[in-house]
Amino acid sequence: MRIHPVILSGGAGTRLWPLSRRHMPKQFLPLVGEGAMFQQTLRRLETLDAAPPVVVCNEAHRFLVLDQAREPGYELADVVIEPVARNTAPALTLAALNLASADPDPMMLVLPADHLIADTSAFHEAVQGAEALARDGLIVTFGVPPTTPHTGYGYIRKGDRLDNGFAVSEFVEKPDADNAARFAASQQWLWNSGMFMLQASVWLTQIGLHRPDILAACSSAHSNGHRDGPFYRPGSADLIGCPSESIDYAVMEAAAVMRSGAPGSAFAGCAVVELDAGWSDVGAWSALWDRQQGDEMGNVKRGDVYTHSTENTLLISQHRLLAAVGVSGLAVVETPDAVLVADKSKAQDVKQIVERLEQDGRAESVSHRRVHRPWGAYEILDSGPGFQVKRLSVHPGASTSLQMHRRRAEHWVVVTGVARVTRGDDVLLMSENESTFVGIGIKHRIQNPGDTLLEIIEVQTGEYLGEDDIVRFQDEYNRASDE
């Protein structure tokens, strides 16, 4: 029986702002190592005897998932779209229902999309041990030996020794500093990695016992779902009232307490397998600094960075020269539209800034100046009252939708490549240095008929330049108006 990976990719990564944003969260960024963290998660599965994974993600990330899987040639079994965010327990329930519809009782390896594991061989060894326990009907989690008294992680206390692991004695979620120090000094506690292995039937039974409301909502949503090209869309109306709950709170803690029930009890036992493989959830800037080799002063630098009398500092520059003088223990992250300066010891509090940005309706919490689209990307170069300048990048063979705008006009100049432009009733072939104008209310589309990247400078003018001023007539990606 093959392992069926389930990759949960619903996180927002707010503590890694301004690199990580709602529309481009950390799992899709190349933070450490080769490729984005989502791609590293896929690569980690290559030499396991595993089926192609099921990915659960939200609406805004569905094309990112496809593009990042296709680029290195990874096959996906399915992409399940969460119509509303409801945390990991409903996400896993939807994945289990998806898999169980095609396999009598698949073995699921549940992985977050945004974790770092340095030692793939040690990870594979832990997976093999967990699989043996899971085939006995146990819910298996992976515990990481703590290296520091971290207050941002949950902890697992080991119980009786089992073949390949331990029974779970207790879960503690994000302890205070005193308890974290006590746990880290003990040999009995492990960090909770958020990774699991269990049979789909075990999960569906346990979620039904502990949270029947979640199972009922997800079962209805799965039954009322439909196929949308490469995506499966559960029924959104069924999930709106579904409780938002994590796997740990919904099942694991209750299952651990009830593990010693009478023989034949419906409650599954919980087991933990130790994972000593250089694991990190890279949940804050301090963690990213800790996972990389610094210079002789302990500084981790990326981009155009100069330092003087600076130590133990993370410095990332994406857009311009970044210089630091006489500072220590900071995280300084520069992007084209935002700069973060934070004490590394307060790195967990970056999410408070993101919450403020969201409350104030600031676009910097949502997207970067460069915005991914299924046909390519656009980047905002400049903007002001009544105008906005973008660089459009259209992949070979790709096409924007046939659309119009009610409140803006657009001027296009081809920079590189060849464009097939639909403008009203006309179809034009445009090469480098050629331009055209699309007035308000005119149907238009850009296609790249060539085999190289097409780049266009677009100058928008009008009273309103928002992305929701799009009326679509044809779109091969079935997108909403503001995508």
Secondary structure, DSSP 4 states (H G I P E B T S, - for coil): --EEEEEEE----GGGTTTSBTTB-GGGS--SSSS-HHHHHHHTTTTSSBPPPEEEEEGGGHHHHHHHHHTTT---SEEEEESS---HHHHHHHHHHHHHTTSSSPEEEEEETT-EES-HHHHHHHHHHHHHHHTTT-EEEEEEPPSS--SSS-EEEEEEEETTEEEEEEEE-S--HHHHHHHHHSSSEEEEEEEEEEEHHHHHHHHHHH-HHHHHHHHHHHHT-EEETTEEE--HHHHHTS----HIIIIIHHHHHTTTPPTT-SSPPEEEEE--S-EE---SHHHHHHTS---TTS-EEESSEEEES-BS-EEEESSS-EEEES-BSEEEEEETTEEEEEEGGGGGGHHHHHHHHHHTT-GGGT--SEEEETTEEEEEEEEETTEEEEEEEE-TT-BPPEEE-SSEEEEEEEEES-EEEEETTEEEEE-TT-EEEE-TT--EEEE--SSS-EEEEEEEEES---TT--EEEE-TT---TT-
